[in-house]
Amino acid sequence: MKWILGLLVVFGAATQANAQPLAPASGGETAAFLKCFFECKPGPSVQGVATFQEITTVMLTNQSPDPRFADVFYFTGKELCVAHSGIELSSVDLDELNVCHSLALAGVVPPPAGLVEIIVSDPSTGGPGDGVYAWGKNVLGKFRNDNPEPFEGRVIGVGKYECRLVPYEVQAAQAVSAKCQAPVEVNPILVEETDDPICNCNGDLDGSGSVNAFDVGIFGGCFGQLPVGPCAVADIDCDGVIGAADQAVLTCQFQGGLPDPACCP
């Protein structure tokens, strides 16, 4: 009788375990839903400009070989949804979001403390995206509200922490949408020079205002090299390679004598 009861207990436990949803296979975290706390402690006015004594930035890194999109929702400590930002994360990208200044410069009063809830998706499918991680950085000091770069202010202390990943069983979109109705759209302020570079596609490598033989000479010395140091300017189409594509742009602009964007791909 005891062994029959034992089998029934084991069978019941196995059946219960099988009833649980299985986590999908992943190269990182799937159904990425991240939460980070933030603090925006106001400080005294300096020369008529408001300041913060403590601010939070959130570093988002995409370790996936594919692009990701981060929907960032800002909540007060009382669970009131006040704003939303969209951040595009290219492959192997790093962006640092200044939470307090993003809100303040958009006209939203930053709460003294709150949460950012981040839903990561795959732009190609619209479904959840994996491989994105986030860290928070609390910075103490004195920071003008009109300057979003913290380290151009007075820094007296920095604390860092890893943002929490909410388990895949939680339906992120439903959880956030239940609390967040028509939030204010906020332009994300990215600091520490982590915003994605803009390609100027400029064949005027020496900055003279025209595309001439001097630029051709600079390009010739950098052809086939890595776009670093003095040769960084020779990657004209910003694809990470100094090669035939750059040469084609340079030749086209050389013929016109000007860094004409019409020559760019």
RAHUQUI-V411188 format. One record per backbone hydrogen bond with DSSP energy under -1.0 kcal/mol. CO is the residue of the C=O (numbers start at 0). NH is the residue of the N-H. Records with the same first field share a line. If there is no record, write none. Layout:
CO = NH + NH
This chain:
0 = 4
1 = 5
2 = 6
3 = 7
4 = 8
5 = 9
6 = 10
7 = 11
8 = 12
9 = 13
10 = 14
11 = 15
12 = 16
13 = 17
14 = 18
16 = 19
31 = 119
32 = 165
33 = 117
34 = 163
35 = 115
37 = 113
40 = 52 + 53
45 = 48
48 = 45
49 = 144
50 = 42
51 = 142
52 = 140
53 = 40
54 = 138
55 = 98
56 = 136
57 = 96
58 = 134
59 = 94
60 = 132
63 = 91
67 = 88
68 = 120
69 = 86
70 = 118
71 = 84
72 = 116
73 = 81 + 82
74 = 114
75 = 78
79 = 75
82 = 73
83 = 185
84 = 71
86 = 69
88 = 67
92 = 61
94 = 59
95 = 190
96 = 57 + 98
97 = 101
98 = 102
99 = 103
100 = 104
102 = 107
103 = 106
111 = 39
112 = 76
113 = 37
114 = 74
115 = 35
116 = 72
117 = 33
118 = 70
119 = 128
120 = 68
121 = 124 + 125
126 = 121
130 = 62
132 = 60
133 = 162
134 = 58
135 = 160
136 = 56
137 = 158
138 = 54
139 = 155 + 156
141 = 153
142 = 51
143 = 146
148 = 151
149 = 152
153 = 141
156 = 139
158 = 137
160 = 135
163 = 34
166 = 169
169 = 171
170 = 174
171 = 175
172 = 176
173 = 177
175 = 178 + 179
183 = 83
188 = 97
190 = 193
202 = 204
203 = 206
211 = 215
212 = 216
213 = 217
214 = 218
215 = 219
216 = 220
218 = 221 + 222
221 = 224
225 = 227
227 = 230
228 = 231
230 = 233
231 = 234
233 = 235
234 = 237
241 = 223
242 = 246
243 = 247
244 = 248
245 = 249
246 = 250
247 = 251
248 = 252
249 = 253
250 = 254
252 = 256
256 = 210
257 = 259
259 = 262
260 = 263
